[in-house]
């Protein structure tokens, strides 16, 4: 009986020592080392890839955001057409009853998982396509896919060069800017494929609108 108690006590002591050592290593030292390396080598990314303009944080390079000028009578956001607009944001949850994440809400990030034959998706795409075509004065056949569909996360910060160029005329008019200057801004902001072959060319909407603010003075 005494041997059994001693063995149990020895095992319990060994377990507690292992718990203490692993807690210090995995719960204290490892996080400190990883955090230190991240802050030293990847300071901007470690802090959320924040983007500043005139000394003020205006957003994150990795997260999309809306550019609105208030709400209509139904409580829906009204896009501010002085700025380039992002792609739609549809998420797992919603701040609206129809299931659309209208505010790029981080808490409801995710895809809707609606298939191509889903009637709600078809109706939403058709409505969005009609709005884009009417707002920017182009045929519906010229509206790019990313202008009417959301990304898997619903937080995509980028749009296609085609969607950016489609908005140039209206943005230039709203800001009373020369169209050629706005077109040049889009070209300068366009990023190519990663390593030259991965993904598609893209335009970061936040950086594009930051350049637009500087252009408009």
C-alpha atoms as a printed R data frame, in Angstrom:
    type eleno elety resid chain resno       x      y       z
1   ATOM     1    CA   UNK     A     1   0.000  0.000   0.000
2   ATOM     2    CA   UNK     A     2   2.809  2.388   0.903
3   ATOM     3    CA   UNK     A     3   4.602  1.582  -2.334
4   ATOM     4    CA   UNK     A     4   1.435  2.313  -4.266
5   ATOM     5    CA   UNK     A     5   1.059  5.698  -2.570
6   ATOM     6    CA   UNK     A     6   4.715  6.543  -3.169
7   ATOM     7    CA   UNK     A     7   4.451  5.560  -6.832
8   ATOM     8    CA   UNK     A     8   1.318  7.635  -7.254
9   ATOM     9    CA   UNK     A     9   2.957 10.599  -5.533
10  ATOM    10    CA   UNK     A    10   6.054 10.220  -7.732
11  ATOM    11    CA   UNK     A    11   3.951 10.119 -10.889
12  ATOM    12    CA   UNK     A    12   1.897 13.079  -9.744
13  ATOM    13    CA   UNK     A    13   5.068 15.041  -8.993
14  ATOM    14    CA   UNK     A    14   6.554 14.174 -12.376
15  ATOM    15    CA   UNK     A    15   3.358 15.244 -14.101
16  ATOM    16    CA   UNK     A    16   3.246 18.568 -12.264
17  ATOM    17    CA   UNK     A    17   6.896 19.252 -13.093
18  ATOM    18    CA   UNK     A    18   6.276 18.434 -16.756
19  ATOM    19    CA   UNK     A    19   3.215 20.700 -16.723
20  ATOM    20    CA   UNK     A    20   5.221 23.542 -15.214
21  ATOM    21    CA   UNK     A    21   8.118 23.149 -17.662
22  ATOM    22    CA   UNK     A    22   5.874 22.882 -20.720
23  ATOM    23    CA   UNK     A    23   3.783 25.847 -19.550
24  ATOM    24    CA   UNK     A    24   6.898 28.004 -19.269
25  ATOM    25    CA   UNK     A    25   8.286 26.832 -22.621
26  ATOM    26    CA   UNK     A    26   5.096 26.751 -24.689
27  ATOM    27    CA   UNK     A    27   3.050 29.365 -22.864
28  ATOM    28    CA   UNK     A    28   5.707 31.961 -22.088
29  ATOM    29    CA   UNK     A    29   9.051 31.555 -23.850
30  ATOM    30    CA   UNK     A    30   7.763 30.415 -27.259
31  ATOM    31    CA   UNK     A    31   5.152 33.215 -27.610
32  ATOM    32    CA   UNK     A    32   7.743 35.782 -26.508
33  ATOM    33    CA   UNK     A    33  10.271 34.559 -29.081
34  ATOM    34    CA   UNK     A    34   7.705 34.410 -31.905
35  ATOM    35    CA   UNK     A    35   6.346 37.853 -31.012
36  ATOM    36    CA   UNK     A    36   9.843 39.313 -30.788
37  ATOM    37    CA   UNK     A    37  10.890 37.906 -34.159
38  ATOM    38    CA   UNK     A    38   7.642 39.057 -35.774
39  ATOM    39    CA   UNK     A    39   7.996 42.579 -34.387
40  ATOM    40    CA   UNK     A    40  11.632 42.807 -35.425
41  ATOM    41    CA   UNK     A    41  11.417 41.249 -38.895
42  ATOM    42    CA   UNK     A    42   7.770 41.830 -39.927
43  ATOM    43    CA   UNK     A    43   6.670 44.792 -37.820
44  ATOM    44    CA   UNK     A    44   3.951 46.065 -40.163
45  ATOM    45    CA   UNK     A    45   2.418 42.671 -40.845
46  ATOM    46    CA   UNK     A    46   2.600 41.638 -37.194
47  ATOM    47    CA   UNK     A    47   0.474 44.656 -36.306
48  ATOM    48    CA   UNK     A    48  -2.286 44.018 -38.814
49  ATOM    49    CA   UNK     A    49  -0.745 45.529 -41.962
50  ATOM    50    CA   UNK     A    50  -2.134 48.918 -40.958
51  ATOM    51    CA   UNK     A    51  -2.004 51.675 -43.545
52  ATOM    52    CA   UNK     A    52  -1.577 55.295 -42.473
53  ATOM    53    CA   UNK     A    53  -2.147 58.566 -44.300
54  ATOM    54    CA   UNK     A    54  -1.188 61.933 -42.861
55  ATOM    55    CA   UNK     A    55  -0.281 60.234 -39.591
56  ATOM    56    CA   UNK     A    56  -3.690 58.562 -39.209
57  ATOM    57    CA   UNK     A    57  -4.529 54.864 -39.582
58  ATOM    58    CA   UNK     A    58  -7.036 54.611 -42.433
59  ATOM    59    CA   UNK     A    59  -7.367 50.839 -42.664
60  ATOM    60    CA   UNK     A    60  -5.582 47.563 -43.247
61  ATOM    61    CA   UNK     A    61  -3.930 46.487 -46.475
62  ATOM    62    CA   UNK     A    62  -5.461 43.026 -46.006
63  ATOM    63    CA   UNK     A    63  -9.077 43.939 -45.217
64  ATOM    64    CA   UNK     A    64 -11.673 45.509 -47.461
65  ATOM    65    CA   UNK     A    65 -13.895 48.350 -46.334
66  ATOM    66    CA   UNK     A    66 -16.832 50.333 -47.651
67  ATOM    67    CA   UNK     A    67 -16.905 53.945 -48.819
68  ATOM    68    CA   UNK     A    68 -20.373 55.297 -48.091
69  ATOM    69    CA   UNK     A    69 -22.017 58.650 -47.472
70  ATOM    70    CA   UNK     A    70 -24.802 57.590 -45.140
71  ATOM    71    CA   UNK     A    71 -27.894 55.400 -45.338
72  ATOM    72    CA   UNK     A    72 -31.153 55.499 -47.233
73  ATOM    73    CA   UNK     A    73 -34.628 55.295 -45.676
74  ATOM    74    CA   UNK     A    74 -34.362 51.507 -45.453
75  ATOM    75    CA   UNK     A    75 -31.097 51.730 -43.566
76  ATOM    76    CA   UNK     A    76 -29.044 50.497 -46.509
77  ATOM    77    CA   UNK     A    77 -25.639 52.151 -47.073
78  ATOM    78    CA   UNK     A    78 -25.394 54.688 -49.893
79  ATOM    79    CA   UNK     A    79 -22.095 54.302 -51.811
80  ATOM    80    CA   UNK     A    80 -20.009 57.463 -52.031
81  ATOM    81    CA   UNK     A    81 -19.203 57.549 -55.735
82  ATOM    82    CA   UNK     A    82 -16.341 59.983 -55.217
83  ATOM    83    CA   UNK     A    83 -14.387 56.878 -54.230
84  ATOM    84    CA   UNK     A    84 -13.659 53.584 -55.944
85  ATOM    85    CA   UNK     A    85 -16.041 50.967 -54.614
86  ATOM    86    CA   UNK     A    86 -14.990 47.496 -53.391
87  ATOM    87    CA   UNK     A    87 -16.580 44.245 -54.379
88  ATOM    88    CA   UNK     A    88 -19.731 43.095 -52.523
89  ATOM    89    CA   UNK     A    89 -19.287 41.536 -49.102
90  ATOM    90    CA   UNK     A    90 -21.484 38.534 -48.301
91  ATOM    91    CA   UNK     A    91 -20.754 36.649 -45.101
92  ATOM    92    CA   UNK     A    92 -21.896 33.845 -42.832
93  ATOM    93    CA   UNK     A    93 -23.822 36.284 -40.671
94  ATOM    94    CA   UNK     A    94 -25.319 39.667 -41.215
95  ATOM    95    CA   UNK     A    95 -26.215 43.091 -39.934
96  ATOM    96    CA   UNK     A    96 -29.208 42.984 -42.270
97  ATOM    97    CA   UNK     A    97 -32.152 40.606 -42.436
98  ATOM    98    CA   UNK     A    98 -31.403 39.473 -45.984
99  ATOM    99    CA   UNK     A    99 -28.126 37.770 -45.064
100 ATOM   100    CA   UNK     A   100 -25.773 40.270 -46.692
101 ATOM   101    CA   UNK     A   101 -22.789 41.549 -44.736
102 ATOM   102    CA   UNK     A   102 -23.092 45.149 -45.891
103 ATOM   103    CA   UNK     A   103 -20.386 46.625 -43.708
104 ATOM   104    CA   UNK     A   104 -17.404 44.270 -44.129
105 ATOM   105    CA   UNK     A   105 -18.054 43.134 -40.560
106 ATOM   106    CA   UNK     A   106 -15.079 41.098 -39.325
107 ATOM   107    CA   UNK     A   107 -17.285 39.084 -36.981
108 ATOM   108    CA   UNK     A   108 -19.309 37.623 -39.831
109 ATOM   109    CA   UNK     A   109 -16.458 36.870 -42.211
110 ATOM   110    CA   UNK     A   110 -16.942 33.878 -44.455
111 ATOM   111    CA   UNK     A   111 -18.640 32.633 -47.593
112 ATOM   112    CA   UNK     A   112 -22.387 32.196 -48.051
113 ATOM   113    CA   UNK     A   113 -21.854 28.755 -49.646
114 ATOM   114    CA   UNK     A   114 -24.586 29.545 -52.157
115 ATOM   115    CA   UNK     A   115 -24.273 27.581 -55.376
116 ATOM   116    CA   UNK     A   116 -24.593 28.882 -58.914
117 ATOM   117    CA   UNK     A   117 -28.220 27.702 -59.103
118 ATOM   118    CA   UNK     A   118 -29.264 29.342 -55.830
119 ATOM   119    CA   UNK     A   119 -32.173 31.677 -56.582
120 ATOM   120    CA   UNK     A   120 -31.148 34.211 -53.914
121 ATOM   121    CA   UNK     A   121 -27.642 34.420 -55.346
122 ATOM   122    CA   UNK     A   122 -28.936 34.767 -58.907
123 ATOM   123    CA   UNK     A   123 -31.273 37.573 -57.862
124 ATOM   124    CA   UNK     A   124 -28.543 39.360 -55.882
125 ATOM   125    CA   UNK     A   125 -26.095 39.162 -58.790
126 ATOM   126    CA   UNK     A   126 -28.704 40.426 -61.244
127 ATOM   127    CA   UNK     A   127 -29.604 43.347 -58.970
128 ATOM   128    CA   UNK     A   128 -25.972 44.235 -58.411
129 ATOM   129    CA   UNK     A   129 -25.159 43.990 -62.119
130 ATOM   130    CA   UNK     A   130 -28.037 46.324 -62.947
131 ATOM   131    CA   UNK     A   131 -26.825 48.842 -60.352
132 ATOM   132    CA   UNK     A   132 -23.201 48.755 -61.531
133 ATOM   133    CA   UNK     A   133 -24.162 49.087 -65.190
134 ATOM   134    CA   UNK     A   134 -26.524 51.981 -64.500
135 ATOM   135    CA   UNK     A   135 -24.189 53.770 -62.110
136 ATOM   136    CA   UNK     A   136 -21.129 53.649 -64.318
137 ATOM   137    CA   UNK     A   137 -22.863 53.841 -67.695
138 ATOM   138    CA   UNK     A   138 -21.781 50.524 -69.209
139 ATOM   139    CA   UNK     A   139 -23.673 47.555 -70.690
140 ATOM   140    CA   UNK     A   140 -24.374 44.750 -68.241
141 ATOM   141    CA   UNK     A   141 -22.273 42.467 -70.429
142 ATOM   142    CA   UNK     A   142 -19.191 44.534 -69.529
143 ATOM   143    CA   UNK     A   143 -19.646 44.268 -65.756
144 ATOM   144    CA   UNK     A   144 -16.807 42.100 -64.353
145 ATOM   145    CA   UNK     A   145 -17.573 39.163 -62.079
146 ATOM   146    CA   UNK     A   146 -15.916 40.656 -58.997
147 ATOM   147    CA   UNK     A   147 -18.253 43.655 -59.203
148 ATOM   148    CA   UNK     A   148 -21.250 41.443 -58.455
149 ATOM   149    CA   UNK     A   149 -19.863 38.607 -56.326
150 ATOM   150    CA   UNK     A   150 -18.102 38.493 -52.985
151 ATOM   151    CA   UNK     A   151 -14.900 36.665 -52.119
152 ATOM   152    CA   UNK     A   152 -14.716 33.546 -49.956
153 ATOM   153    CA   UNK     A   153 -13.935 35.610 -46.868
154 ATOM   154    CA   UNK     A   154 -16.178 38.537 -47.731
155 ATOM   155    CA   UNK     A   155 -13.278 40.799 -46.775
156 ATOM   156    CA   UNK     A   156 -11.301 40.964 -50.028
157 ATOM   157    CA   UNK     A   157  -9.364 44.268 -50.148
158 ATOM   158    CA   UNK     A   158  -8.749 44.031 -53.899
159 ATOM   159    CA   UNK     A   159 -10.733 44.419 -57.084
160 ATOM   160    CA   UNK     A   160  -9.816 43.496 -60.635
161 ATOM   161    CA   UNK     A   161  -8.190 46.102 -62.913
162 ATOM   162    CA   UNK     A   162 -11.295 45.774 -65.113
163 ATOM   163    CA   UNK     A   163 -13.615 46.838 -62.280
164 ATOM   164    CA   UNK     A   164 -11.296 49.686 -61.303
165 ATOM   165    CA   UNK     A   165 -11.143 50.968 -64.892
166 ATOM   166    CA   UNK     A   166 -14.917 50.696 -65.201
167 ATOM   167    CA   UNK     A   167 -15.260 53.169 -62.303
168 ATOM   168    CA   UNK     A   168 -12.700 55.688 -63.596
169 ATOM   169    CA   UNK     A   169 -15.103 57.914 -65.536
170 ATOM   170    CA   UNK     A   170 -17.607 58.350 -62.691
171 ATOM   171    CA   UNK     A   171 -14.881 58.848 -60.060
172 ATOM   172    CA   UNK     A   172 -13.134 61.462 -62.203
173 ATOM   173    CA   UNK     A   173 -16.423 63.297 -62.761
174 ATOM   174    CA   UNK     A   174 -17.414 63.250 -59.081
175 ATOM   175    CA   UNK     A   175 -14.005 64.649 -58.074
176 ATOM   176    CA   UNK     A   176 -13.731 67.034 -61.058
177 ATOM   177    CA   UNK     A   177 -10.452 65.453 -62.057
178 ATOM   178    CA   UNK     A   178  -8.933 64.798 -65.458
179 ATOM   179    CA   UNK     A   179  -9.876 61.274 -66.502
180 ATOM   180    CA   UNK     A   180  -6.371 60.562 -67.788
181 ATOM   181    CA   UNK     A   181  -4.925 61.277 -64.335
182 ATOM   182    CA   UNK     A   182  -7.358 58.870 -62.672
183 ATOM   183    CA   UNK     A   183  -6.599 56.220 -65.288
184 ATOM   184    CA   UNK     A   184  -2.898 56.641 -64.584
185 ATOM   185    CA   UNK     A   185  -3.562 56.246 -60.880
186 ATOM   186    CA   UNK     A   186  -5.294 52.928 -61.502
187 ATOM   187    CA   UNK     A   187  -2.380 51.725 -63.624
188 ATOM   188    CA   UNK     A   188   0.151 52.763 -60.973
189 ATOM   189    CA   UNK     A   189  -1.829 50.993 -58.230
190 ATOM   190    CA   UNK     A   190  -2.360 47.761 -60.171
191 ATOM   191    CA   UNK     A   191  -0.336 44.822 -58.844
192 ATOM   192    CA   UNK     A   192   0.678 41.917 -61.062
193 ATOM   193    CA   UNK     A   193   0.515 38.195 -60.364
194 ATOM   194    CA   UNK     A   194   2.451 36.973 -57.337
195 ATOM   195    CA   UNK     A   195   5.899 35.812 -58.496
196 ATOM   196    CA   UNK     A   196   4.695 36.475 -62.012
197 ATOM   197    CA   UNK     A   197   2.396 33.450 -62.289
198 ATOM   198    CA   UNK     A   198   0.195 33.015 -59.199
199 ATOM   199    CA   UNK     A   199  -3.243 34.590 -58.975
200 ATOM   200    CA   UNK     A   200  -4.543 37.454 -61.080
201 ATOM   201    CA   UNK     A   201  -3.635 41.154 -61.404
202 ATOM   202    CA   UNK     A   202  -5.386 43.175 -58.720
203 ATOM   203    CA   UNK     A   203  -5.917 46.673 -57.367
204 ATOM   204    CA   UNK     A   204  -5.988 47.384 -53.634
205 ATOM   205    CA   UNK     A   205  -9.024 49.616 -53.130
206 ATOM   206    CA   UNK     A   206  -7.680 51.298 -49.991
207 ATOM   207    CA   UNK     A   207  -4.401 52.290 -51.634
208 ATOM   208    CA   UNK     A   208  -6.281 53.378 -54.753
209 ATOM   209    CA   UNK     A   209  -8.542 55.682 -52.758
210 ATOM   210    CA   UNK     A   210  -5.589 57.008 -50.771
211 ATOM   211    CA   UNK     A   211  -3.962 58.012 -54.043
212 ATOM   212    CA   UNK     A   212  -7.249 59.524 -55.158
213 ATOM   213    CA   UNK     A   213  -7.411 61.707 -52.041
214 ATOM   214    CA   UNK     A   214  -3.925 62.996 -52.726
215 ATOM   215    CA   UNK     A   215  -4.814 63.610 -56.372
216 ATOM   216    CA   UNK     A   216  -7.957 65.503 -55.438
217 ATOM   217    CA   UNK     A   217  -6.080 67.556 -52.847
